[in-house]
Amino acid sequence: MNYSELVRTLRALDLTVFTAESCTGGLIAKKITDIPGASEVLNGGIVSYTDRIKEKLLGVKPETIENHTAVSAETAAEMAAGAARYADIGVSVTGYASEWNGCEVGLVYIGISFGGRTAVKENRFSGTRDEIRNAAADTAAELIMKMISSVPV
């Protein structure tokens, strides 16, 4: 993913992003802030590693996590919508980048909320923990580009 292109496009469209990251641990925000001019497009981000933070700071309903788990399309959608309260675009990532409690390693949900619409993509990545996290971050950035590509300049 070309993060320079993402930052340039967001700047041209005068759009901002806020990240809500779980398994990527802030990697999307880090990759964006590696690009000069990122302060004009990245409002901030939350590493929402616990259910409590997902609920308190992003507005994920406790019943969503109880009924669907923290790693689900439903949770990713609510995380993205919560992140969009802080910017034009909310992006969320929740998944399993490494073995934990018999989970499906590589299962990652990415949510994008923009213009009152929220979309979630289920992904199954493979590789090491770092490879899964990088693939998730890059896929999230690609989804942002795809979503904003229909916005008139």
Phi and psi in degrees as GROMACS dihedral restraints (atoms count N, CA, C in turn):
[ dihedral_restraints ]
;  ai    aj    ak    al  type     phi  dphi    fc
    3     4     5     6     1   -94.9    20    10
    4     5     6     7     1    98.1    20    10
    6     7     8     9     1   -69.9    20    10
    7     8     9    10     1   -26.7    20    10
    9    10    11    12     1   -61.8    20    10
   10    11    12    13     1   -42.4    20    10
   12    13    14    15     1   -64.5    20    10
   13    14    15    16     1   -40.3    20    10
   15    16    17    18     1   -61.7    20    10
   16    17    18    19     1   -49.6    20    10
   18    19    20    21     1   -62.4    20    10
   19    20    21    22     1   -43.7    20    10
   21    22    23    24     1   -60.5    20    10
   22    23    24    25     1   -43.8    20    10
   24    25    26    27     1   -67.4    20    10
   25    26    27    28     1   -43.7    20    10
   27    28    29    30     1   -61.1    20    10
   28    29    30    31     1   -42.3    20    10
   30    31    32    33     1   -62.9    20    10
   31    32    33    34     1   -44.2    20    10
   33    34    35    36     1   -62.2    20    10
   34    35    36    37     1   -33.2    20    10
   36    37    38    39     1   -92.0    20    10
   37    38    39    40     1    -1.6    20    10
   39    40    41    42     1    55.8    20    10
   40    41    42    43     1    48.3    20    10
   42    43    44    45     1  -115.7    20    10
   43    44    45    46     1   149.5    20    10
   45    46    47    48     1  -118.9    20    10
   46    47    48    49     1   158.9    20    10
   48    49    50    51     1  -128.0    20    10
   49    50    51    52     1   147.2    20    10
   51    52    53    54     1  -133.8    20    10
   52    53    54    55     1   131.7    20    10
   54    55    56    57     1  -102.9    20    10
   55    56    57    58     1   145.3    20    10
   57    58    59    60     1  -127.2    20    10
   58    59    60    61     1    99.4    20    10
   60    61    62    63     1  -115.7    20    10
   61    62    63    64     1   135.2    20    10
   63    64    65    66     1  -109.7    20    10
   64    65    66    67     1   -83.3    20    10
   66    67    68    69     1   -66.1    20    10
   67    68    69    70     1   -20.1    20    10
   69    70    71    72     1   -86.7    20    10
   70    71    72    73     1    -9.8    20    10
   72    73    74    75     1    56.2    20    10
   73    74    75    76     1    30.3    20    10
   75    76    77    78     1    95.7    20    10
   76    77    78    79     1     7.6    20    10
   78    79    80    81     1   -65.8    20    10
   79    80    81    82     1   -35.7    20    10
   81    82    83    84     1   -63.1    20    10
   82    83    84    85     1   -49.3    20    10
   84    85    86    87     1   -60.5    20    10
   85    86    87    88     1   -40.0    20    10
   87    88    89    90     1   -62.1    20    10
   88    89    90    91     1   -45.9    20    10
   90    91    92    93     1   -66.0    20    10
   91    92    93    94     1   -34.0    20    10
   93    94    95    96     1   -69.3    20    10
   94    95    96    97     1   -44.5    20    10
   96    97    98    99     1   -71.9    20    10
   97    98    99   100     1    -9.7    20    10
   99   100   101   102     1   -70.0    20    10
  100   101   102   103     1   -15.7    20    10
  102   103   104   105     1   -97.4    20    10
  103   104   105   106     1   129.4    20    10
  105   106   107   108     1   -57.3    20    10
  106   107   108   109     1   138.3    20    10
  108   109   110   111     1    91.0    20    10
  109   110   111   112     1    -0.9    20    10
  111   112   113   114     1   -61.8    20    10
  112   113   114   115     1   -26.7    20    10
  114   115   116   117     1   -63.9    20    10
  115   116   117   118     1   -18.6    20    10
  117   118   119   120     1   -80.3    20    10
  118   119   120   121     1   -16.8    20    10
  120   121   122   123     1  -122.2    20    10
  121   122   123   124     1   -20.6    20    10
  123   124   125   126     1  -104.3    20    10
  124   125   126   127     1   110.7    20    10
  126   127   128   129     1   -76.6    20    10
  127   128   129   130     1   -26.9    20    10
  129   130   131   132     1   153.3    20    10
  130   131   132   133     1  -167.2    20    10
  132   133   134   135     1  -168.0    20    10
  133   134   135   136     1   163.4    20    10
  135   136   137   138     1  -127.8    20    10
  136   137   138   139     1   131.0    20    10
  138   139   140   141     1   -91.1    20    10
  139   140   141   142     1    98.9    20    10
  141   142   143   144     1   -97.3    20    10
  142   143   144   145     1    70.9    20    10
  144   145   146   147     1   -76.7    20    10
  145   146   147   148     1   -23.4    20    10
  147   148   149   150     1  -111.0    20    10
  148   149   150   151     1   157.4    20    10
  150   151   152   153     1   -60.5    20    10
  151   152   153   154     1   -39.2    20    10
  153   154   155   156     1   -59.1    20    10
  154   155   156   157     1   -43.2    20    10
  156   157   158   159     1   -69.2    20    10
  157   158   159   160     1   -39.6    20    10
  159   160   161   162     1   -56.8    20    10
  160   161   162   163     1   -42.2    20    10
  162   163   164   165     1   -73.0    20    10
  163   164   165   166     1   -51.2    20    10
  165   166   167   168     1   -71.3    20    10
  166   167   168   169     1   -42.3    20    10
  168   169   170   171     1   -97.9    20    10
  169   170   171   172     1   -23.5    20    10
  171   172   173   174     1  -112.8    20    10
  172   173   174   175     1    -8.8    20    10
  174   175   176   177     1    79.5    20    10
  175   176   177   178     1    18.5    20    10
  177   178   179   180     1   -67.8    20    10
  178   179   180   181     1   131.3    20    10
  180   181   182   183     1   -73.1    20    10
  181   182   183   184     1   136.0    20    10
  183   184   185   186     1   -54.6    20    10
  184   185   186   187     1   -36.6    20    10
  186   187   188   189     1   -68.2    20    10
  187   188   189   190     1   -26.5    20    10
  189   190   191   192     1   -64.7    20    10
  190   191   192   193     1   -48.0    20    10
  192   193   194   195     1   -66.3    20    10
  193   194   195   196     1   -40.9    20    10
  195   196   197   198     1   -63.1    20    10
  196   197   198   199     1   -41.9    20    10
  198   199   200   201     1   -85.4    20    10
  199   200   201   202     1   -27.8    20    10
  201   202   203   204     1  -123.2    20    10
  202   203   204   205     1   -11.1    20    10
  204   205   206   207     1    79.6    20    10
  205   206   207   208     1   166.5    20    10
  207   208   209   210     1   -70.8    20    10
  208   209   210   211     1   -23.4    20    10
  210   211   212   213     1  -104.4    20    10
  211   212   213   214     1    86.9    20    10
  213   214   215   216     1  -157.4    20    10
  214   215   216   217     1   161.7    20    10
  216   217   218   219     1   -62.5    20    10
  217   218   219   220     1   -38.0    20    10
  219   220   221   222     1   -64.2    20    10
  220   221   222   223     1   -43.8    20    10
  222   223   224   225     1   -66.9    20    10
  223   224   225   226     1   -43.0    20    10
  225   226   227   228     1   -59.4    20    10
  226   227   228   229     1   -39.7    20    10
  228   229   230   231     1   -63.7    20    10
  229   230   231   232     1   -45.6    20    10
  231   232   233   234     1   -69.1    20    10
  232   233   234   235     1   -34.8    20    10
  234   235   236   237     1   -63.0    20    10
  235   236   237   238     1   -45.4    20    10
  237   238   239   240     1   -64.3    20    10
  238   239   240   241     1   -43.5    20    10
  240   241   242   243     1   -63.0    20    10
  241   242   243   244     1   -39.1    20    10
  243   244   245   246     1   -65.0    20    10
  244   245   246   247     1   -40.3    20    10
  246   247   248   249     1   -65.6    20    10
  247   248   249   250     1   -33.4    20    10
  249   250   251   252     1   -68.8    20    10
  250   251   252   253     1   -11.1    20    10
  252   253   254   255     1   -69.3    20    10
  253   254   255   256     1   -19.1    20    10
  255   256   257   258     1  -105.6    20    10
  256   257   258   259     1    -2.0    20    10
  258   259   260   261     1  -164.5    20    10
  259   260   261   262     1   177.2    20    10
  261   262   263   264     1   -67.2    20    10
  262   263   264   265     1   -35.3    20    10
  264   265   266   267     1  -125.5    20    10
  265   266   267   268     1   128.3    20    10
  267   268   269   270     1  -107.4    20    10
  268   269   270   271     1   131.9    20    10
  270   271   272   273     1  -124.3    20    10
  271   272   273   274     1   135.5    20    10
  273   274   275   276     1  -129.5    20    10
  274   275   276   277     1   151.3    20    10
  276   277   278   279     1  -139.6    20    10
  277   278   279   280     1   127.1    20    10
  279   280   281   282     1  -142.0    20    10
  280   281   282   283     1   133.6    20    10
  282   283   284   285     1   177.9    20    10
  283   284   285   286     1  -168.3    20    10
  285   286   287   288     1  -117.6    20    10
  286   287   288   289     1   109.0    20    10
  288   289   290   291     1   -94.8    20    10
  289   290   291   292     1   -11.7    20    10
  291   292   293   294     1  -151.6    20    10
  292   293   294   295     1   166.8    20    10
  294   295   296   297     1   -61.6    20    10
  295   296   297   298     1   131.4    20    10
  297   298   299   300     1  -158.4    20    10
  298   299   300   301     1   118.1    20    10
  300   301   302   303     1    53.3    20    10
  301   302   303   304     1    39.9    20    10
  303   304   305   306     1    73.6    20    10
  304   305   306   307     1    20.3    20    10
  306   307   308   309     1   -72.2    20    10
  307   308   309   310     1   167.8    20    10
  309   310   311   312     1   -89.6    20    10
  310   311   312   313     1    95.5    20    10
  312   313   314   315     1   -59.5    20    10
  313   314   315   316     1   131.2    20    10
  315   316   317   318     1    99.4    20    10
  316   317   318   319     1    -9.6    20    10
  318   319   320   321     1   -76.9    20    10
  319   320   321   322     1   117.2    20    10
  321   322   323   324     1  -138.3    20    10
  322   323   324   325     1   132.2    20    10
  324   325   326   327     1  -107.2    20    10
  325   326   327   328     1   132.3    20    10
  327   328   329   330     1  -120.5    20    10
  328   329   330   331     1   125.3    20    10
  330   331   332   333     1  -113.1    20    10
  331   332   333   334     1   142.2    20    10
  333   334   335   336     1  -129.5    20    10
  334   335   336   337     1   128.1    20    10
  336   337   338   339     1  -121.7    20    10
  337   338   339   340     1   124.9    20    10
  339   340   341   342     1  -157.0    20    10
  340   341   342   343     1   131.9    20    10
  342   343   344   345     1    60.2    20    10
  343   344   345   346     1    34.0    20    10
  345   346   347   348     1    81.7    20    10
  346   347   348   349     1    -0.9    20    10
  348   349   350   351     1  -110.8    20    10
  349   350   351   352     1   143.6    20    10
  351   352   353   354     1  -128.6    20    10
  352   353   354   355     1   131.2    20    10
  354   355   356   357     1  -125.7    20    10
  355   356   357   358     1   146.0    20    10
  357   358   359   360     1  -128.1    20    10
  358   359   360   361     1   138.0    20    10
  360   361   362   363     1  -119.3    20    10
  361   362   363   364     1   128.0    20    10
  363   364   365   366     1   -87.1    20    10
  364   365   366   367     1   134.3    20    10
  366   367   368   369     1  -129.4    20    10
  367   368   369   370     1   151.5    20    10
  369   370   371   372     1  -130.2    20    10
  370   371   372   373     1   100.2    20    10
  372   373   374   375     1   -97.4    20    10
  373   374   375   376     1   157.8    20    10
  375   376   377   378     1  -129.6    20    10
  376   377   378   379     1   164.8    20    10
  378   379   380   381     1   120.9    20    10
  379   380   381   382     1  -164.3    20    10
  381   382   383   384     1   -74.1    20    10
  382   383   384   385     1   172.0    20    10
  384   385   386   387     1   -56.5    20    10
  385   386   387   388     1   -46.3    20    10
  387   388   389   390     1   -65.4    20    10
  388   389   390   391     1   -38.3    20    10
  390   391   392   393     1   -65.6    20    10
  391   392   393   394     1   -40.6    20    10
  393   394   395   396     1   -65.1    20    10
  394   395   396   397     1   -45.3    20    10
  396   397   398   399     1   -62.9    20    10
  397   398   399   400     1   -43.1    20    10
  399   400   401   402     1   -65.3    20    10
  400   401   402   403     1   -41.3    20    10
  402   403   404   405     1   -63.3    20    10
  403   404   405   406     1   -40.0    20    10
  405   406   407   408     1   -65.7    20    10
  406   407   408   409     1   -45.2    20    10
  408   409   410   411     1   -61.9    20    10
  409   410   411   412     1   -46.1    20    10
  411   412   413   414     1   -65.7    20    10
  412   413   414   415     1   -37.9    20    10
  414   415   416   417     1   -66.1    20    10
  415   416   417   418     1   -39.7    20    10
  417   418   419   420     1   -61.1    20    10
  418   419   420   421     1   -44.6    20    10
  420   421   422   423     1   -63.0    20    10
  421   422   423   424     1   -40.5    20    10
  423   424   425   426     1   -63.3    20    10
  424   425   426   427     1   -38.7    20    10
  426   427   428   429     1   -67.5    20    10
  427   428   429   430     1   -36.0    20    10
  429   430   431   432     1   -61.6    20    10
  430   431   432   433     1   -47.9    20    10
  432   433   434   435     1   -58.4    20    10
  433   434   435   436     1   -43.6    20    10
  435   436   437   438     1   -62.9    20    10
  436   437   438   439     1   -42.2    20    10
  438   439   440   441     1   -68.5    20    10
  439   440   441   442     1   -38.0    20    10
  441   442   443   444     1   -87.3    20    10
  442   443   444   445     1    -7.8    20    10
  444   445   446   447     1   -64.6    20    10
  445   446   447   448     1   -20.2    20    10
  447   448   449   450     1   -91.2    20    10
  448   449   450   451     1     0.4    20    10
  450   451   452   453     1   -81.5    20    10
  451   452   453   454     1   126.8    20    10
  453   454   455   456     1   -66.6    20    10
  454   455   456   457     1   140.7    20    10
